[in-house]
Amino acid sequence: MPKDPTLLRRQFLKRGLAAVGAALAAPLVVPAKALGRDGAVPPSDQIVLGAMGIGGRGGYVFGCMLREPDVRCVAVCDVRRDRRERAKKMADGRNGNEACTAYIDFREMFARPDIDALLIATGPNWHATASIYAAKAGKDVYSEKPSTKNIAQSLELAATFQRTGRVFQGGMQRRSLPGFMFAIELARTGKLGRLVTVHAHPAGMGTGQSGWAPPEPEPPREEIDWDLYLGPAAWRPFNRRFLDGFNFEKGGGMIGGGILEWGSHCVDLCQWANDADMTEPIEYNPPVNGTAIATYANGVKLSVHDGGWLPNIGSCPVRFEGEAGWVETGDSGDLYADPPSLLANRRAKVGGYPADFHVRNFFDCVKTRALPRANHFVACHTHIACHATGIAIFLRRKLTYDPAKNEFVGDEEANRLRSEAVREPWRL
């Protein structure tokens, strides 16, 4: 015979209240990790990261990011399976689980609402396009350099990050290294007197195209997504030679590398020393005896040359000359100056070019919403200076640039080289 429903309801309520009472009486156990104890960062203070393009340089910067205690990587993306799997293994090892998702198509990763920030460390072909897509998706971006392929991309990058309010850090990590920062401080604070000339090492000033190579059998998409690898670049048949993403389409299809390799570092430091982060030189000359001279509106000369540096200065050297003295430094971490008294208060020596300080500056700004050292304005104007120098080298003639109009004065051919055709659907 069925039991009285009213009795059953009373029994249920009685037992339920007893269970609730027992639960309330029991101690609440919260994992130490959730409270941020034992060195753990609570989830509310973590930056959730995605990473795109994890090759040689990308793998190094990704490793720097994974060492930051308040960063948790949940997604990686690469068109190459070997790199995709290696990046996932790195993230899973750091997280202590296998929850990191690996993507072929970056758009799927960018669409995730849980991701706060992105590392974009593809080859130069993708840096600006992916960064702009990321900003439009509401993500903060650390992008390897060169940040752009041409002047038009430089302007669009700055406009997009300014409009969206996202944080951008270009991978010009020497802005965060003590030796370079000290030398720039001497220039910016007048210790060298009125600044006269700033010198940058470009690591070569040749121009050229990525070009065309004989067709080879195209691998399956799961192994290499060739169409996505090409992205905004002009189509060409598959050839493994082009998988050198570090150099593929650097500086665009027409001009090629120019001075972008070290110029995006060294010209950048010269821009900062001259307090020119919001502008660029207005006059550009092709090389004479291995030196290309550009001139700023304030009269300071930017001298770009491969030779003539002090011995043992290391890679990416810069030199700042004023009316009262000069200073030179490079990746060795050593500083040289005249008069020597300029170095009295120099900071601790850091050799090489570690990215850790720059990565930390980025993540701090993700939290505070401040401008990083190599923000979107910095990246825009540094790269315009490099691209304009490359165009002068390519055309082999003097050019005058109008920073207000962002165009070359009276030179239609040079103005056409400010941008290039973009393959669909990647037009920005």
C-alpha positions in Angstrom: 0.0 0.0 0.0 1.5 3.4 -0.9 2.7 5.6 1.9 1.0 8.9 2.8 2.7 11.6 0.5 2.5 14.1 3.4 4.4 11.8 5.7 7.1 11.2 3.0 7.5 15.0 2.5 7.9 15.5 6.3 10.6 12.8 6.4 12.4 14.3 3.5 12.4 17.8 5.0 13.5 16.4 8.4 16.4 14.5 6.9 17.3 17.5 4.6 17.5 19.9 7.5 19.7 17.5 9.5 22.1 17.2 6.5 22.3 21.0 6.2 23.0 21.3 9.9 25.8 18.8 9.7 27.3 20.5 6.7 27.2 23.9 8.4 28.8 22.4 11.5 31.6 20.8 9.5 34.8 22.8 9.0 35.1 24.5 5.5 38.2 23.3 3.8 39.6 25.7 1.1 42.7 24.5 -0.8 45.8 26.6 -0.1 46.2 27.2 -3.8 42.8 28.9 -4.0 43.8 31.3 -1.1 47.3 32.1 -2.6 49.1 30.4 0.2 52.4 28.4 -0.1 53.4 30.7 -2.9 50.4 29.8 -5.1 48.7 32.7 -7.0 44.9 32.5 -6.5 42.9 32.1 -9.7 41.4 35.6 -9.3 45.0 37.1 -9.7 46.1 34.9 -12.6 46.5 36.0 -16.2 45.1 33.4 -18.5 47.4 33.1 -21.6 47.1 31.7 -25.1 50.2 31.4 -27.4 50.4 31.5 -31.2 53.5 30.4 -33.2 55.9 28.6 -30.9 59.1 28.0 -32.9 62.6 28.9 -31.9 62.3 32.4 -30.6 58.7 31.9 -29.7 59.6 28.8 -27.7 62.1 30.9 -25.7 59.7 33.7 -24.9 56.9 31.2 -24.2 59.2 29.6 -21.6 59.8 33.0 -20.0 56.1 33.5 -19.7 55.5 30.1 -18.2 58.0 30.9 -15.4 55.8 33.8 -14.2 53.8 32.6 -11.2 50.7 34.5 -12.0 50.4 33.2 -15.6 48.5 30.1 -16.6 48.5 29.0 -20.3 45.3 27.3 -21.4 45.7 27.2 -25.2 48.4 27.1 -27.9 48.2 27.4 -31.6 50.6 26.6 -34.5 50.0 25.6 -38.1 52.8 23.0 -37.7 52.0 19.9 -35.7 55.4 19.3 -34.3 55.5 22.8 -32.8 51.9 22.6 -31.7 52.5 19.4 -29.7 55.8 20.7 -28.2 54.1 23.9 -27.0 51.2 21.9 -25.5 53.7 19.7 -23.7 55.4 22.8 -22.3 52.2 24.3 -21.0 50.9 21.0 -19.6 54.2 20.4 -17.8 53.9 23.9 -16.2 50.2 23.4 -15.2 50.6 19.9 -13.9 47.8 18.5 -16.1 46.9 17.9 -19.7 44.2 20.6 -20.0 46.0 22.9 -22.4 44.1 22.9 -25.8 46.1 22.9 -29.1 44.7 24.6 -32.1 45.6 24.8 -35.8 43.4 27.9 -36.5 44.2 30.9 -34.3 40.6 32.2 -34.7 39.3 29.4 -32.6 41.7 30.3 -29.8 41.1 34.0 -30.0 37.3 33.4 -29.6 37.8 31.9 -26.2 36.3 34.3 -23.6 38.6 32.9 -20.8 41.8 34.1 -22.4 43.2 37.5 -21.2 46.4 37.8 -23.1 48.2 36.3 -26.1 51.8 35.7 -27.1 52.1 36.1 -30.9 55.5 34.7 -31.9 54.9 33.6 -35.5 57.1 34.8 -38.3 56.9 38.5 -39.3 54.3 37.6 -41.9 51.6 37.2 -39.2 52.7 39.6 -36.4 50.6 42.6 -37.2 47.6 40.8 -38.7 47.3 38.4 -35.7 47.8 41.3 -33.2 45.0 43.3 -34.7 42.7 40.3 -34.8 43.6 39.7 -31.1 42.8 43.3 -30.1 39.5 43.2 -31.9 38.8 40.0 -29.9 39.4 41.8 -26.6 42.9 40.3 -25.9 46.1 42.0 -24.7 49.1 41.1 -26.9 52.8 40.5 -26.6 54.1 40.3 -30.2 57.5 39.4 -31.3 59.3 41.8 -33.6 59.3 43.0 -36.4 55.8 44.1 -35.3 54.7 45.1 -38.8 55.5 44.5 -42.5 54.9 48.0 -43.8 53.9 51.6 -42.9 50.2 51.0 -43.4 50.2 48.1 -40.9 52.2 50.1 -38.4 49.5 52.8 -38.4 46.6 50.3 -38.3 48.3 48.5 -35.4 48.5 51.7 -33.3 45.0 52.8 -34.2 43.4 49.4 -33.4 45.0 49.1 -29.9 44.2 52.7 -29.1 40.6 52.3 -30.2 40.1 49.0 -28.4 42.0 49.9 -25.2 44.0 46.7 -25.3 47.6 46.4 -24.0 50.3 45.9 -26.7 54.0 45.1 -26.0 56.4 44.8 -29.0 59.2 42.3 -28.5 61.9 44.9 -28.3 63.2 43.6 -25.0 66.3 45.8 -24.9 64.0 48.6 -23.6 63.8 46.6 -20.4 67.6 45.8 -20.0 69.6 47.9 -17.5 72.6 48.7 -19.7 70.5 50.1 -22.6 68.2 51.9 -20.1 71.1 53.6 -18.5 72.6 54.8 -21.8 69.2 56.2 -22.9 68.8 57.9 -19.5 72.1 59.7 -20.1 70.8 60.9 -23.5 67.4 61.9 -22.3 68.5 63.8 -19.2 71.0 66.0 -20.9 74.1 64.4 -19.5 75.5 64.2 -23.0 74.7 67.8 -23.7 72.5 68.6 -26.8 72.0 65.3 -28.7 73.6 65.4 -32.1 73.7 61.8 -33.6 72.2 58.5 -32.6 73.7 55.3 -34.1 72.0 52.0 -34.8 73.2 48.6 -36.0 70.8 47.1 -38.6 72.4 43.7 -39.1 72.4 44.3 -42.9 70.7 46.7 -45.2 69.8 44.5 -48.2 66.3 44.4 -49.6 64.7 41.5 -51.3 61.6 39.3 -51.8 60.7 35.9 -50.4 59.9 35.0 -54.0 58.9 31.7 -55.5 60.3 28.2 -55.2 59.7 25.0 -57.1 56.5 23.2 -56.0 56.8 20.3 -53.6 54.1 17.9 -52.4 51.9 19.7 -49.9 51.7 17.9 -46.5 48.3 17.1 -44.9 46.7 20.0 -43.1 47.1 18.3 -39.7 50.9 18.3 -40.3 51.2 21.8 -41.8 48.3 24.1 -42.7 50.0 25.7 -45.7 47.1 28.0 -46.6 47.0 29.4 -43.0 50.8 29.6 -42.9 50.7 31.9 -46.0 47.9 33.9 -44.5 48.0 37.5 -45.8 51.0 36.9 -48.0 50.7 36.2 -51.8 49.9 32.6 -52.6 52.7 30.4 -53.8 53.0 26.6 -54.0 54.3 24.7 -51.0 58.1 24.5 -50.5 59.8 23.7 -47.2 62.3 26.5 -47.8 59.5 29.0 -46.9 58.9 27.4 -43.5 61.7 29.5 -42.2 59.1 31.7 -40.7 61.7 33.9 -39.1 62.6 35.4 -42.5 59.5 34.6 -44.6 57.9 37.9 -45.8 59.9 40.0 -43.4 59.3 43.6 -44.3 56.6 42.6 -46.8 56.6 41.1 -50.3 58.2 44.1 -52.1 60.8 45.6 -49.9 62.0 42.6 -47.9 64.0 42.7 -44.7 65.8 46.1 -45.1 67.0 47.1 -41.7 64.3 45.3 -39.7 66.3 42.5 -38.2 68.2 44.6 -35.7 66.8 47.9 -36.7 63.5 47.1 -34.9 65.7 46.9 -31.8 68.5 49.5 -32.4 66.5 52.1 -34.2 63.9 51.7 -31.5 66.5 52.5 -28.8 67.6 55.5 -30.8 64.0 56.7 -31.1 63.7 56.5 -27.3 67.0 58.3 -26.7 65.9 61.1 -28.9 62.5 61.4 -27.2 60.9 60.4 -30.5 58.5 57.7 -29.5 55.6 59.5 -31.1 57.3 60.5 -34.3 60.1 59.4 -36.7 62.7 61.0 -38.9 61.5 63.3 -41.7 64.4 62.8 -44.2 65.9 59.5 -45.4 69.0 58.9 -47.5 70.2 55.7 -49.1 73.5 54.3 -47.9 76.8 56.1 -48.7 79.9 54.1 -47.8 77.7 51.7 -45.8 75.9 54.3 -43.8 72.3 55.5 -44.2 71.5 58.8 -42.6 68.0 59.9 -41.5 67.2 63.3 -39.9 64.6 64.1 -37.3 62.7 67.4 -37.2 64.8 68.5 -34.2 68.0 68.2 -36.3 69.3 65.0 -34.6 70.8 62.5 -37.1 70.0 58.8 -37.1 73.0 57.0 -38.5 72.4 53.3 -39.5 75.5 51.3 -40.2 76.9 47.8 -39.7 80.6 48.6 -39.1 82.5 51.1 -36.9 81.5 49.8 -33.5 83.8 49.4 -30.5 85.2 45.8 -30.2 83.5 43.3 -27.9 80.4 45.4 -27.6 78.2 42.5 -28.5 75.2 42.3 -30.9 72.6 45.1 -31.3 75.0 48.0 -30.4 73.8 51.6 -30.2 75.8 54.9 -29.6 74.4 58.2 -28.6 76.6 61.4 -29.2 75.9 64.8 -27.7 77.9 68.0 -27.6 79.2 67.2 -24.2 79.9 63.4 -24.5 79.0 60.0 -25.9 78.0 56.6 -24.7 78.0 53.2 -26.5 76.6 49.8 -25.4 75.4 46.5 -26.8 74.4 43.0 -25.8 77.7 42.4 -23.9 76.2 44.6 -21.2 79.4 46.7 -21.2 79.1 50.5 -21.3 81.7 52.9 -22.7 81.5 56.6 -22.4 83.4 59.9 -22.7 83.9 61.4 -20.3 84.2 58.2 -18.2 82.5 60.0 -15.3 79.2 59.5 -17.1 79.3 55.9 -15.9 79.7 56.7 -12.2 76.2 55.6 -11.3 75.7 52.8 -13.8 73.5 49.9 -13.0 74.4 46.3 -12.5 75.6 44.6 -15.7 73.2 42.2 -17.4 74.7 40.5 -20.5 72.8 39.0 -23.4 69.3 39.9 -24.2 66.9 38.0 -21.8 63.2 38.7 -22.3 62.2 38.1 -18.7 62.2 41.8 -17.7 60.2 42.7 -20.8 57.7 39.9 -20.3 57.2 41.0 -16.7 56.6 44.5 -17.7 53.9 43.3 -20.1 52.1 41.2 -17.5 52.3 44.1 -15.0 50.6 46.4 -17.5 47.9 43.7 -18.3 47.0 44.1 -14.6 47.4 47.9 -14.2 46.3 48.8 -17.8 49.3 51.1 -18.0 51.3 51.5 -21.2 54.2 49.0 -21.5 57.7 50.1 -22.5 57.3 49.0 -26.2 53.6 49.9 -26.5 51.6 50.3 -29.7 52.7 53.9 -30.2 56.4 53.0 -29.8 56.1 50.0 -32.1 54.3 52.1 -34.8 56.8 54.9 -35.0 59.9 52.7 -34.7 58.7 50.5 -37.5 57.8 53.5 -39.7 61.4 54.7 -39.3 62.7 51.3 -40.3 60.3 50.9 -43.2 61.0 54.4 -44.6 64.7 53.7 -44.4 64.1 50.4 -46.2 62.2 52.2 -49.0 65.0 54.7 -49.4 67.5 51.8 -49.7 65.2 50.1 -52.2 64.6 53.1 -54.4 68.2 54.4 -54.0 67.2 58.0 -53.5 66.5 60.6 -50.8 63.0 60.7 -49.4 61.1 63.3 -47.4 58.4 62.0 -45.0 55.5 63.9 -43.5 54.7 62.5 -40.1 51.4 64.5 -39.9 50.1 63.0 -43.2 52.0 59.8 -42.9 53.2 60.0 -46.5 56.3 60.7 -48.6 56.3 64.2 -50.0 56.0 64.4 -53.8 57.0 60.7 -54.4 54.2 58.5 -55.7 56.4 55.5 -56.1 57.5 55.6 -52.5 54.0 56.1 -51.3 52.8 53.0 -53.1 55.4 51.0 -51.1 53.8 52.1 -47.8 51.4 49.1 -48.2 50.9 46.0 -50.2 48.1 43.8 -51.5 46.7 41.4 -48.9 45.3 38.0 -49.7 41.7 37.4 -48.8 40.2 37.0 -46.2 43.0 38.8 -44.3 42.4 42.3 -45.4 42.3 44.5 -42.3 
